[in-house]
């Protein structure tokens, strides 16, 4: 190894900076002897600095190797960012080589242990400095853009296996099958660290070379991975069709519904953010054949690994996204959105907590087994004019997803009326009515109407004292949750008036 910089100057400089104790001659002599022993073992000057504990990162200069590849990778993805959180995974052999070198220094100089600087710190410092000057990105461990660099050194990759030969080995390698390939397991860094701390110097000396043999083959840059923290985009959707499921419904690769709400919305959001993927999450759900009207249902999209994070999109960009979704010729009759905006990761808790207490208002077209007179309708409405509770045994249709239990649910508002603009005397209409209901969170409306084989009590038929009732069409009129945060969401006019 050739060092372009005069090692003596660097070491001397380092000695006289504040972080080393330079009172008296003894420490200086010790430090110089350490450097001497390390140089004899063909150690480079940067490792000498690490071994004498220098924290003056400016001293650890290096050539700009790998910086071109790192910059290329950043350019390829063209992330919008001002800072980056850079992490490096260095060759595992560095761990035991440091340890063995220190045993060697101790052998030669009879020294107590002291701190050796981890190779990672100068490495990150040097690469980070180059990166900042080339790209303008500042180094910030809190930055949402994260880069993970893996450096490998094949020739020394299995050197640490000498630790398995120790008298009481801490390191125990086993072969395990992972995705049909046999791989070694049990030699993660923490275990190697433990094994190194446990092995005594004589044991180590008998199993491997001390000082470790110099290596001439340089390590290689194995991979660069870039990942930006997720962004969150929130809005409400209105669904005017009875043929759209909330998300694509796929069983064994086969699509069971042709259209979905998320397909109308999320791909546009993904494209504006140049992201890898997305996750579509809603506050509750309605079945495909149920319309979602009124002010719509709250949802958010987690935008995964965005190249253009939401913070780089303007208010106008969000308006453009919203109108692109709302004017899509194929789907605009079925799905519309409102209030599209970016939200903070902490805000999405609000939508999850809302699950527990939010009220919903429904409108159902129902059929009843008996003819409904105006008097009968009036009687039922009087009977249900105050909020009441129902007991719902887990519905037959959701048995696979929910455990069996009887749950108490609230009906806050109940109002039955004849179909608008129909002739009550026409026998064809006399069995039909429109029911408007406001329920507490988690109530099953379909089951309340048809009774679910008596599993919901009371149900519409028991209340009306008839044989049976059935639900023909259902709309959700209102989901009582303020979303996106600070967006007022008044209930529809028809309720509680
Ligand atoms: Zn070195």
Boltz pocket constraint, residues with backbone or C-beta under 6 A from the ligand:
constraints:
  - pocket:
      binder: B
      contacts: [[A, 43], [A, 44], [A, 45], [A, 46], [A, 47], [A, 48]]
      max_distance: 6.0
